[in-house]
Amino acid sequence: MQDWQHFRLNWVSLHHPDALPEPGQTVAILAHALGLWVLNASRVVYVLEETEPVQRYAFAYGTLPEHAECGEERFQVEWRADDDSVWYDLYAFSRPQQLLSKIAYPYVRRKQKQFARDSLQAMKAAVGKDKK
């Protein structure tokens, strides 16, 4: 996740993907929606690294004032030694903040759900690459 693999999608591009997530870092996401490219900025709020009882890495960012939505997203991956399972979790909450996102709210929700599905597939692909 520190390499932002979960953002390597054909309709989303992250600006400065070489920077590690750290509190205070601004993240700019360019997304293709409704034939437009929409730039949204957020700020990393926290990074979490735990080793007990499971190994866990997570970070969250909150939207900035000009973002289409107002809210937060947390990305988390954990490894459980007892069964050798790996879990990826994306937790988000938001509400429309800009006029266009208010008007197109049902479409925006579909794109958010698409991002969650695509992000999971990107993580699966990234893990598969590491095994080869």
C-alpha positions in Angstrom: 0.0 0.0 0.0 2.9 2.4 0.5 3.4 2.2 -3.2 -0.2 3.2 -3.8 -0.9 0.0 -5.7 -4.6 0.3 -4.9 -4.7 3.5 -7.0 -3.2 1.9 -10.2 -6.5 1.9 -12.2 -7.2 2.8 -15.8 -9.6 5.6 -14.8 -7.8 7.0 -11.8 -4.4 8.5 -11.5 -2.6 9.6 -8.4 -0.2 12.5 -8.4 3.1 11.9 -6.6 2.7 8.2 -6.3 6.4 8.0 -5.4 5.7 9.7 -2.0 5.0 7.5 1.0 1.8 8.2 2.8 2.5 10.3 5.9 0.4 12.6 8.0 0.1 16.1 6.5 0.9 14.9 2.9 -1.5 16.2 0.3 -2.8 13.6 -2.2 -4.2 14.6 -5.6 -6.4 12.1 -7.4 -7.4 12.6 -11.0 -10.5 10.6 -11.9 -12.3 10.2 -15.2 -16.1 10.5 -14.8 -18.9 11.5 -17.1 -16.4 12.2 -19.9 -14.6 14.7 -17.6 -11.3 14.5 -15.7 -11.9 15.6 -12.1 -9.1 16.5 -9.8 -9.7 16.0 -6.0 -7.3 16.7 -3.3 -7.1 15.2 0.2 -4.7 15.2 3.1 -3.3 12.2 4.9 -4.6 12.3 8.4 -2.8 9.3 10.0 -0.7 6.3 9.3 -1.0 3.2 11.5 1.5 0.3 11.8 0.8 -2.5 14.2 2.4 -5.9 14.8 0.2 -7.3 17.5 -2.2 -9.1 17.6 -2.0 -9.0 13.8 0.3 -7.2 11.5 -1.6 -4.2 10.2 -0.8 -1.2 8.0 -3.3 1.6 7.4 -3.6 5.2 6.4 -6.5 7.6 6.0 -7.0 10.8 4.3 -9.6 13.5 4.6 -10.9 15.6 1.8 -9.8 19.2 1.3 -12.3 22.1 0.7 -12.3 22.0 -3.1 -12.9 18.2 -3.3 -16.1 17.1 -4.9 -17.0 15.2 -1.7 -16.6 15.9 2.0 -15.3 12.9 3.9 -12.6 10.4 4.7 -11.2 7.2 3.3 -9.1 4.6 5.2 -7.1 1.9 3.4 -5.9 -1.0 5.5 -4.1 -4.3 4.9 -3.5 -6.9 7.6 -1.8 -10.3 7.8 -3.0 -12.9 10.3 -0.2 -15.4 11.1 -2.6 -17.9 12.6 -4.2 -18.8 9.2 -1.8 -16.9 6.9 -4.6 -14.8 5.5 -4.3 -11.3 4.2 -7.2 -8.8 4.3 -7.6 -5.5 2.5 -10.2 -3.1 3.8 -11.3 0.2 2.4 -13.6 2.2 4.7 -15.1 5.5 3.5 -17.7 8.0 4.4 -18.6 11.1 2.4 -21.3 13.5 1.4 -21.5 15.7 -1.7 -19.7 19.0 -1.3 -19.7 20.5 -4.8 -22.8 21.3 -6.9 -21.9 18.8 -9.6 -21.5 16.0 -7.1 -24.8 16.9 -5.5 -26.6 16.9 -8.9 -25.0 13.6 -10.0 -25.1 12.0 -6.6 -26.4 8.5 -7.8 -23.6 8.4 -10.4 -21.0 9.5 -7.8 -22.1 6.7 -5.5 -21.7 4.2 -8.3 -18.2 5.5 -9.1 -17.2 5.3 -5.4 -18.4 1.6 -5.3 -16.5 1.0 -8.6 -13.4 2.4 -7.0 -13.7 0.1 -4.1 -14.1 -3.0 -6.4 -11.3 -1.8 -8.7 -9.0 -1.0 -5.8 -9.4 -4.5 -4.4 -8.6 -6.0 -7.8 -5.5 -3.8 -8.1 -4.3 -5.0 -4.7 -4.9 -8.6 -5.7 -2.9 -8.0 -8.9 -0.1 -6.4 -6.9 0.2 -9.3 -4.5 0.1 -11.7 -7.4 3.1 -9.9 -9.0 5.1 -10.2 -5.7 4.6 -14.0 -5.7 6.2 -14.4 -9.2 
